[in-house]
Amino acid sequence: MGMEGEGMGFGFSFGWLFMIGIWVLIGLVVMAMLRAFSGPQKGPVDERRRALDILNERYARGEIDQQEYRRMKHEINERY
């Protein structure tokens, strides 16, 4: 009879740990879903860098001359 009582105590001692794990897992899933639905967060630095990358590519391909490149780069730097 002594063995039965010890077995029940072992099962209950890890039950609360399992429950905490479930709640942490649920929280992580909710956070992942919120992050996925909110989309990427872009800041002014990212937009400025993207604009300058496009400008550099256009200049490298010869689509714009040096004077136009400098003017547009100045405008981008003032805007962001």
ZAKE-206812 format. One record per atom (N, C-alpha, C, CB): residue number from 0; residue in three letters; y, x, z; chain. Coordinates in pm, whole numbers, plus 50000, padded with zeros to 5 digits. Glycine has a CB too. Layout:
! residues N
+-----+------+-------+-------+-------+------+
: pos : code :     Y :     X :     Z : unit :
+-----+------+-------+-------+-------+------+
: NUM :  ala :     Y :     X :     Z :    A :
...
+-----+------+-------+-------+-------+------+
***
This chain:
! residues 80
+-----+------+-------+-------+-------+------+
: pos : code :     Y :     X :     Z : unit :
+-----+------+-------+-------+-------+------+
:   0 :  met : 49880 : 50081 : 50000 :    A :
:   0 :  met : 50000 : 50000 : 50000 :    A :
:   0 :  met : 50126 : 50085 : 50000 :    A :
:   0 :  met : 50000 : 49908 : 50118 :    A :
:   1 :  gly : 50121 : 50201 : 50057 :    A :
:   1 :  gly : 50237 : 50286 : 50062 :    A :
:   1 :  gly : 50283 : 50333 : 49925 :    A :
:   1 :  gly : 50209 : 50404 : 50148 :    A :
:   2 :  met : 50193 : 50343 : 49831 :    A :
:   2 :  met : 50226 : 50392 : 49697 :    A :
:   2 :  met : 50305 : 50288 : 49617 :    A :
:   2 :  met : 50098 : 50429 : 49623 :    A :
:   3 :  glu : 50280 : 50163 : 49640 :    A :
:   3 :  glu : 50351 : 50059 : 49565 :    A :
:   3 :  glu : 50499 : 50058 : 49598 :    A :
:   3 :  glu : 50290 : 49922 : 49592 :    A :
:   4 :  gly : 50533 : 50074 : 49721 :    A :
:   4 :  gly : 50673 : 50073 : 49762 :    A :
:   4 :  gly : 50751 : 50190 : 49704 :    A :
:   4 :  gly : 50683 : 50073 : 49912 :    A :
:   5 :  glu : 50689 : 50306 : 49694 :    A :
:   5 :  glu : 50757 : 50423 : 49639 :    A :
:   5 :  glu : 50781 : 50408 : 49490 :    A :
:   5 :  glu : 50675 : 50549 : 49666 :    A :
:   6 :  gly : 50692 : 50346 : 49421 :    A :
:   6 :  gly : 50708 : 50327 : 49277 :    A :
:   6 :  gly : 50826 : 50238 : 49243 :    A :
:   6 :  gly : 50582 : 50268 : 49218 :    A :
:   7 :  met : 50850 : 50136 : 49320 :    A :
:   7 :  met : 50961 : 50045 : 49293 :    A :
:   7 :  met : 51095 : 50114 : 49317 :    A :
:   7 :  met : 50950 : 49919 : 49380 :    A :
:   8 :  gly : 51102 : 50197 : 49417 :    A :
:   8 :  gly : 51226 : 50268 : 49445 :    A :
:   8 :  gly : 51265 : 50363 : 49333 :    A :
:   8 :  gly : 51213 : 50344 : 49574 :    A :
:   9 :  phe : 51167 : 50426 : 49271 :    A :
:   9 :  phe : 51194 : 50518 : 49162 :    A :
:   9 :  phe : 51253 : 50445 : 49042 :    A :
:   9 :  phe : 51066 : 50590 : 49121 :    A :
:  10 :  gly : 51202 : 50328 : 49012 :    A :
:  10 :  gly : 51252 : 50251 : 48898 :    A :
:  10 :  gly : 51394 : 50204 : 48918 :    A :
:  10 :  gly : 51163 : 50131 : 48874 :    A :
:  11 :  phe : 51430 : 50164 : 49036 :    A :
:  11 :  phe : 51565 : 50115 : 49061 :    A :
:  11 :  phe : 51667 : 50228 : 49068 :    A :
:  11 :  phe : 51569 : 50035 : 49190 :    A :
:  12 :  ser : 51625 : 50347 : 49102 :    A :
:  12 :  ser : 51722 : 50456 : 49116 :    A :
:  12 :  ser : 51781 : 50499 : 48982 :    A :
:  12 :  ser : 51656 : 50574 : 49184 :    A :
:  13 :  phe : 51709 : 50480 : 48874 :    A :
:  13 :  phe : 51761 : 50517 : 48742 :    A :
:  13 :  phe : 51815 : 50399 : 48663 :    A :
:  13 :  phe : 51653 : 50585 : 48663 :    A :
:  14 :  gly : 51804 : 50280 : 48715 :    A :
:  14 :  gly : 51854 : 50160 : 48646 :    A :
:  14 :  gly : 52004 : 50162 : 48629 :    A :
:  14 :  gly : 51813 : 50036 : 48721 :    A :
:  15 :  trp : 52077 : 50202 : 48732 :    A :
:  15 :  trp : 52224 : 50205 : 48723 :    A :
:  15 :  trp : 52270 : 50312 : 48625 :    A :
:  15 :  trp : 52286 : 50231 : 48862 :    A :
:  16 :  leu : 52195 : 50422 : 48616 :    A :
:  16 :  leu : 52229 : 50528 : 48522 :    A :
:  16 :  leu : 52212 : 50479 : 48378 :    A :
:  16 :  leu : 52143 : 50654 : 48547 :    A :
:  17 :  phe : 52105 : 50406 : 48354 :    A :
:  17 :  phe : 52081 : 50348 : 48222 :    A :
:  17 :  phe : 52191 : 50249 : 48185 :    A :
:  17 :  phe : 51944 : 50278 : 48220 :    A :
:  18 :  met : 52234 : 50167 : 48282 :    A :
:  18 :  met : 52338 : 50067 : 48256 :    A :
:  18 :  met : 52471 : 50135 : 48222 :    A :
:  18 :  met : 52355 : 49974 : 48379 :    A :
:  19 :  ile : 52505 : 50241 : 48292 :    A :
:  19 :  ile : 52628 : 50315 : 48261 :    A :
:  19 :  ile : 52620 : 50372 : 48119 :    A :
:  19 :  ile : 52652 : 50429 : 48364 :    A :
:  20 :  gly : 52503 : 50424 : 48084 :    A :
:  20 :  gly : 52483 : 50477 : 47948 :    A :
:  20 :  gly : 52504 : 50371 : 47842 :    A :
:  20 :  gly : 52345 : 50537 : 47935 :    A :
:  21 :  ile : 52456 : 50252 : 47867 :    A :
:  21 :  ile : 52473 : 50141 : 47771 :    A :
:  21 :  ile : 52622 : 50109 : 47754 :    A :
:  21 :  ile : 52396 : 50015 : 47818 :    A :
:  22 :  trp : 52696 : 50101 : 47866 :    A :
:  22 :  trp : 52838 : 50069 : 47858 :    A :
:  22 :  trp : 52918 : 50180 : 47788 :    A :
:  22 :  trp : 52895 : 50045 : 47998 :    A :
:  23 :  val : 52882 : 50304 : 47811 :    A :
:  23 :  val : 52947 : 50416 : 47741 :    A :
:  23 :  val : 52919 : 50407 : 47592 :    A :
:  23 :  val : 52899 : 50552 : 47797 :    A :
:  24 :  leu : 52797 : 50378 : 47556 :    A :
:  24 :  leu : 52761 : 50363 : 47415 :    A :
:  24 :  leu : 52838 : 50249 : 47349 :    A :
:  24 :  leu : 52610 : 50340 : 47401 :    A :
:  25 :  ile : 52849 : 50137 : 47416 :    A :
:  25 :  ile : 52926 : 50024 : 47363 :    A :
:  25 :  ile : 53072 : 50064 : 47345 :    A :
:  25 :  ile : 52915 : 49901 : 47458 :    A :
:  26 :  gly : 53128 : 50134 : 47441 :    A :
:  26 :  gly : 53266 : 50180 : 47430 :    A :
:  26 :  gly : 53288 : 50273 : 47312 :    A :
:  26 :  gly : 53308 : 50249 : 47557 :    A :
:  27 :  leu : 53195 : 50365 : 47290 :    A :
:  27 :  leu : 53205 : 50457 : 47177 :    A :
:  27 :  leu : 53197 : 50384 : 47043 :    A :
:  27 :  leu : 53097 : 50563 : 47185 :    A :
:  28 :  val : 53111 : 50285 : 47036 :    A :
:  28 :  val : 53099 : 50206 : 46912 :    A :
:  28 :  val : 53229 : 50131 : 46885 :    A :
:  28 :  val : 52980 : 50107 : 46922 :    A :
:  29 :  val : 53286 : 50070 : 46988 :    A :
:  29 :  val : 53412 : 49997 : 46971 :    A :
:  29 :  val : 53523 : 50091 : 46926 :    A :
:  29 :  val : 53451 : 49925 : 47102 :    A :
:  30 :  met : 53531 : 50208 : 46988 :    A :
:  30 :  met : 53635 : 50305 : 46949 :    A :
:  30 :  met : 53617 : 50351 : 46805 :    A :
:  30 :  met : 53632 : 50426 : 47043 :    A :
:  31 :  ala : 53493 : 50374 : 46764 :    A :
:  31 :  ala : 53466 : 50417 : 46627 :    A :
:  31 :  ala : 53505 : 50308 : 46527 :    A :
:  31 :  ala : 53318 : 50453 : 46610 :    A :
:  32 :  met : 53478 : 50183 : 46562 :    A :
:  32 :  met : 53514 : 50073 : 46473 :    A :
:  32 :  met : 53665 : 50059 : 46462 :    A :
:  32 :  met : 53453 : 49941 : 46522 :    A :
:  33 :  leu : 53736 : 50071 : 46572 :    A :
:  33 :  leu : 53882 : 50062 : 46568 :    A :
:  33 :  leu : 53941 : 50174 : 46484 :    A :
:  33 :  leu : 53940 : 50066 : 46709 :    A :
:  34 :  arg : 53888 : 50292 : 46500 :    A :
:  34 :  arg : 53939 : 50406 : 46423 :    A :
:  34 :  arg : 53909 : 50388 : 46274 :    A :
:  34 :  arg : 53877 : 50536 : 46473 :    A :
:  35 :  ala : 53793 : 50335 : 46241 :    A :
:  35 :  ala : 53755 : 50315 : 46102 :    A :
:  35 :  ala : 53842 : 50208 : 46035 :    A :
:  35 :  ala : 53608 : 50277 : 46092 :    A :
:  36 :  phe : 53873 : 50102 : 46107 :    A :
:  36 :  phe : 53952 : 49994 : 46047 :    A :
:  36 :  phe : 54101 : 50023 : 46045 :    A :
:  36 :  phe : 53928 : 49866 : 46122 :    A :
:  37 :  ser : 54148 : 50114 : 46128 :    A :
:  37 :  ser : 54291 : 50143 : 46130 :    A :
:  37 :  ser : 54331 : 50232 : 46013 :    A :
:  37 :  ser : 54330 : 50210 : 46261 :    A :
:  38 :  gly : 54237 : 50302 : 45951 :    A :
:  38 :  gly : 54265 : 50386 : 45837 :    A :
:  38 :  gly : 54323 : 50519 : 45880 :    A :
:  38 :  gly : 54359 : 50317 : 45742 :    A :
:  39 :  pro : 54340 : 50609 : 45784 :    A :
:  39 :  pro : 54393 : 50741 : 45819 :    A :
:  39 :  pro : 54540 : 50732 : 45858 :    A :
:  39 :  pro : 54375 : 50838 : 45702 :    A :
:  40 :  gln : 54575 : 50807 : 45958 :    A :
:  40 :  gln : 54713 : 50811 : 46004 :    A :
:  40 :  gln : 54785 : 50926 : 45936 :    A :
:  40 :  gln : 54721 : 50826 : 46159 :    A :
:  41 :  lys : 54885 : 50894 : 45856 :    A :
:  41 :  lys : 54960 : 50997 : 45786 :    A :
:  41 :  lys : 55097 : 51009 : 45848 :    A :
:  41 :  lys : 54971 : 50965 : 45635 :    A :
:  42 :  gly : 55139 : 51129 : 45864 :    A :
:  42 :  gly : 55272 : 51155 : 45918 :    A :
:  42 :  gly : 55361 : 51211 : 45811 :    A :
:  42 :  gly : 55265 : 51250 : 46036 :    A :
:  43 :  pro : 55489 : 51230 : 45842 :    A :
:  43 :  pro : 55583 : 51285 : 45744 :    A :
:  43 :  pro : 55545 : 51425 : 45699 :    A :
:  43 :  pro : 55722 : 51286 : 45802 :    A :
:  44 :  val : 55481 : 51503 : 45785 :    A :
:  44 :  val : 55442 : 51639 : 45746 :    A :
:  44 :  val : 55336 : 51634 : 45637 :    A :
:  44 :  val : 55389 : 51718 : 45868 :    A :
:  45 :  asp : 55239 : 51542 : 45650 :    A :
:  45 :  asp : 55135 : 51528 : 45549 :    A :
:  45 :  asp : 55194 : 51482 : 45416 :    A :
:  45 :  asp : 55028 : 51429 : 45596 :    A :
:  46 :  glu : 55286 : 51388 : 45420 :    A :
:  46 :  glu : 55347 : 51337 : 45297 :    A :
:  46 :  glu : 55430 : 51446 : 45229 :    A :
:  46 :  glu : 55434 : 51214 : 45327 :    A :
:  47 :  arg : 55503 : 51523 : 45309 :    A :
:  47 :  arg : 55584 : 51633 : 45253 :    A :
:  47 :  arg : 55494 : 51736 : 45188 :    A :
:  47 :  arg : 55670 : 51699 : 45364 :    A :
:  48 :  arg : 55386 : 51771 : 45257 :    A :
:  48 :  arg : 55294 : 51871 : 45202 :    A :
:  48 :  arg : 55231 : 51822 : 45072 :    A :
:  48 :  arg : 55184 : 51906 : 45304 :    A :
:  49 :  arg : 55195 : 51694 : 45069 :    A :
:  49 :  arg : 55135 : 51639 : 44946 :    A :
:  49 :  arg : 55235 : 51639 : 44832 :    A :
:  49 :  arg : 55084 : 51495 : 44971 :    A :
:  50 :  ala : 55360 : 51603 : 44862 :    A :
:  50 :  ala : 55464 : 51602 : 44758 :    A :
:  50 :  ala : 55487 : 51744 : 44705 :    A :
:  50 :  ala : 55597 : 51544 : 44814 :    A :
:  51 :  leu : 55490 : 51841 : 44794 :    A :
:  51 :  leu : 55511 : 51980 : 44750 :    A :
:  51 :  leu : 55391 : 52031 : 44670 :    A :
:  51 :  leu : 55537 : 52071 : 44871 :    A :
:  52 :  asp : 55271 : 51991 : 44707 :    A :
:  52 :  asp : 55152 : 52031 : 44631 :    A :
:  52 :  asp : 55158 : 51977 : 44489 :    A :
:  52 :  asp : 55024 : 51982 : 44702 :    A :
:  53 :  ile : 55197 : 51851 : 44476 :    A :
:  53 :  ile : 55208 : 51790 : 44343 :    A :
:  53 :  ile : 55316 : 51860 : 44262 :    A :
:  53 :  ile : 55239 : 51639 : 44354 :    A :
:  54 :  leu : 55429 : 51890 : 44326 :    A :
:  54 :  leu : 55537 : 51959 : 44257 :    A :
:  54 :  leu : 55493 : 52097 : 44211 :    A :
:  54 :  leu : 55660 : 51971 : 44349 :    A :
:  55 :  asn : 55423 : 52170 : 44296 :    A :
:  55 :  asn : 55374 : 52304 : 44259 :    A :
:  55 :  asn : 55276 : 52297 : 44142 :    A :
:  55 :  asn : 55307 : 52371 : 44379 :    A :
:  56 :  glu : 55190 : 52196 : 44142 :    A :
:  56 :  glu : 55096 : 52180 : 44031 :    A :
:  56 :  glu : 55170 : 52151 : 43901 :    A :
:  56 :  glu : 54997 : 52067 : 44061 :    A :
:  57 :  arg : 55270 : 52065 : 43906 :    A :
:  57 :  arg : 55347 : 52033 : 43784 :    A :
:  57 :  arg : 55420 : 52156 : 43730 :    A :
:  57 :  arg : 55449 : 51921 : 43812 :    A :
:  58 :  tyr : 55473 : 52237 : 43821 :    A :
:  58 :  tyr : 55543 : 52359 : 43779 :    A :
:  58 :  tyr : 55443 : 52459 : 43720 :    A :
:  58 :  tyr : 55619 : 52423 : 43899 :    A :
:  59 :  ala : 55327 : 52471 : 43782 :    A :
:  59 :  ala : 55225 : 52563 : 43733 :    A :
:  59 :  ala : 55173 : 52523 : 43595 :    A :
:  59 :  ala : 55109 : 52571 : 43831 :    A :
:  60 :  arg : 55167 : 52394 : 43567 :    A :
:  60 :  arg : 55121 : 52346 : 43436 :    A :
:  60 :  arg : 55229 : 52354 : 43330 :    A :
:  60 :  arg : 55072 : 52204 : 43448 :    A :
:  61 :  gly : 55352 : 52381 : 43372 :    A :
:  61 :  gly : 55461 : 52391 : 43277 :    A :
:  61 :  gly : 55526 : 52258 : 43243 :    A :
:  61 :  gly : 55413 : 52454 : 43151 :    A :
:  62 :  glu : 55501 : 52156 : 43323 :    A :
:  62 :  glu : 55559 : 52025 : 43298 :    A :
:  62 :  glu : 55708 : 52022 : 43331 :    A :
:  62 :  glu : 55486 : 51919 : 43379 :    A :
:  63 :  ile : 55752 : 52104 : 43423 :    A :
:  63 :  ile : 55893 : 52111 : 43462 :    A :
:  63 :  ile : 55937 : 52256 : 43461 :    A :
:  63 :  ile : 55917 : 52046 : 43602 :    A :
:  64 :  asp : 56066 : 52276 : 43437 :    A :
:  64 :  asp : 56119 : 52413 : 43436 :    A :
:  64 :  asp : 56163 : 52455 : 43577 :    A :
:  64 :  asp : 56237 : 52425 : 43336 :    A :
:  65 :  gln : 56208 : 52580 : 43588 :    A :
:  65 :  gln : 56241 : 52635 : 43719 :    A :
:  65 :  gln : 56359 : 52562 : 43784 :    A :
:  65 :  gln : 56273 : 52783 : 43706 :    A :
:  66 :  gln : 56458 : 52527 : 43706 :    A :
:  66 :  gln : 56575 : 52458 : 43760 :    A :
:  66 :  gln : 56536 : 52321 : 43816 :    A :
:  66 :  gln : 56684 : 52442 : 43652 :    A :
:  67 :  glu : 56456 : 52246 : 43740 :    A :
:  67 :  glu : 56411 : 52115 : 43787 :    A :
:  67 :  glu : 56320 : 52129 : 43909 :    A :
:  67 :  glu : 56338 : 52041 : 43673 :    A :
:  68 :  tyr : 56235 : 52233 : 43909 :    A :
:  68 :  tyr : 56146 : 52259 : 44023 :    A :
:  68 :  tyr : 56227 : 52280 : 44149 :    A :
:  68 :  tyr : 56057 : 52381 : 43996 :    A :
:  69 :  arg : 56330 : 52365 : 44143 :    A :
:  69 :  arg : 56413 : 52394 : 44261 :    A :
:  69 :  arg : 56487 : 52270 : 44309 :    A :
:  69 :  arg : 56512 : 52505 : 44230 :    A :
:  70 :  arg : 56538 : 52191 : 44214 :    A :
:  70 :  arg : 56610 : 52070 : 44252 :    A :
:  70 :  arg : 56518 : 51971 : 44323 :    A :
:  70 :  arg : 56671 : 52004 : 44128 :    A :
:  71 :  met : 56401 : 51951 : 44267 :    A :
:  71 :  met : 56306 : 51856 : 44326 :    A :
:  71 :  met : 56254 : 51907 : 44461 :    A :
:  71 :  met : 56188 : 51831 : 44230 :    A :
:  72 :  lys : 56232 : 52036 : 44473 :    A :
:  72 :  lys : 56185 : 52092 : 44601 :    A :
:  72 :  lys : 56292 : 52072 : 44709 :    A :
:  72 :  lys : 56151 : 52242 : 44585 :    A :
:  73 :  his : 56417 : 52092 : 44670 :    A :
:  73 :  his : 56528 : 52071 : 44764 :    A :
:  73 :  his : 56533 : 51924 : 44809 :    A :
:  73 :  his : 56662 : 52112 : 44700 :    A :
:  74 :  glu : 56514 : 51832 : 44717 :    A :
:  74 :  glu : 56515 : 51689 : 44750 :    A :
:  74 :  glu : 56398 : 51653 : 44845 :    A :
:  74 :  glu : 56506 : 51605 : 44621 :    A :
:  75 :  ile : 56283 : 51710 : 44818 :    A :
:  75 :  ile : 56167 : 51682 : 44905 :    A :
:  75 :  ile : 56193 : 51735 : 45045 :    A :
:  75 :  ile : 56039 : 51746 : 44847 :    A :
:  76 :  asn : 56246 : 51856 : 45056 :    A :
:  76 :  asn : 56273 : 51914 : 45187 :    A :
:  76 :  asn : 56380 : 51837 : 45264 :    A :
:  76 :  asn : 56315 : 52059 : 45172 :    A :
:  77 :  glu : 56476 : 51781 : 45194 :    A :
:  77 :  glu : 56578 : 51700 : 45262 :    A :
:  77 :  glu : 56522 : 51565 : 45307 :    A :
:  77 :  glu : 56699 : 51676 : 45168 :    A :
:  78 :  arg : 56433 : 51507 : 45228 :    A :
:  78 :  arg : 56379 : 51375 : 45258 :    A :
:  78 :  arg : 56286 : 51378 : 45380 :    A :
:  78 :  arg : 56304 : 51322 : 45136 :    A :
:  79 :  tyr : 56206 : 51482 : 45389 :    A :
:  79 :  tyr : 56107 : 51489 : 45497 :    A :
:  79 :  tyr : 56155 : 51588 : 45596 :    A :
:  79 :  tyr : 55968 : 51527 : 45445 :    A :
+-----+------+-------+-------+-------+------+
***
